Amino acid sequence: MGAALALLGGCTAGPTEAELTAAIRAEMDRANALAASMLGPEAAARTATRIHGLDKLGCVKEEGGDAYVCGIEVDITAPPAQRRKLASRVRMAKQDNGWTVVKTF
């Protein structure tokens, strides 16, 4: 995966770092709300995923489409694990209300 992320580093198109952060936070908020509805608020509070920061490594536009695949590094706490940084890729699409996560890799 490192080589793929390195290839993304030179591109500047697609969502900004702030837009990526907002979209990823929205996904985590939905997941945390679902956990709260299934587990109850106390258990959900202990298992909630928290995003502390995100760095955009770069994005490339998908051929023949409007989506972008972006390399990111996320500073995250996802219990029971400790706080850590994870490199990942996300497929982003522009919607009427802004950028949204379509898929994570």
Residue pairs with C-beta under 8 A, 6 or more apart in sequence:
1 87
1 89
1 105
2 87
4 71
4 89
5 57
5 58
5 71
5 87
5 89
7 58
7 60
8 57
8 58
8 59
8 60
8 69
8 70
8 71
8 89
9 57
9 58
9 71
10 58
11 58
11 59
11 60
12 58
12 59
13 59
13 60
13 61
13 68
14 59
14 60
14 61
14 68
14 70
14 92
15 23
15 56
15 59
15 68
15 70
15 92
15 94
15 99
16 56
17 54
17 55
17 56
19 98
19 99
20 54
20 56
20 70
20 72
20 90
20 92
20 99
21 51
21 53
21 54
22 98
22 99
23 90
23 92
23 98
23 99
23 100
23 101
24 51
24 54
24 72
24 74
24 90
24 101
25 51
26 100
26 101
27 101
28 49
28 50
28 51
31 49
32 44
32 48
32 49
35 43
35 44
35 47
35 48
36 44
36 45
38 44
39 47
46 79
47 79
48 79
49 76
49 77
49 78
49 79
50 76
50 77
50 78
51 74
51 75
51 76
52 75
52 76
52 77
52 83
53 74
53 75
54 72
54 73
54 74
54 75
55 72
55 73
55 74
56 70
56 71
56 72
57 70
57 71
57 72
57 73
57 87
58 70
58 71
59 68
59 69
59 70
59 71
59 92
60 68
60 69
60 70
61 67
61 68
62 68
62 69
62 91
66 93
66 94
67 91
67 92
67 93
67 102
68 91
68 92
68 93
69 89
69 90
69 91
69 92
69 105
70 89
70 90
70 91
70 92
71 87
71 88
71 89
72 87
72 88
72 89
72 90
73 85
73 86
73 87
73 88
74 85
74 86
74 88
75 83
75 84
75 85
76 83
76 84
76 85
76 86
77 83
77 84
88 104
88 105
89 104
89 105
90 101
90 102
90 103
90 104
90 105
91 101
91 102
91 103
91 104
91 105
92 99
92 100
92 101
92 102
93 99
93 100
93 102
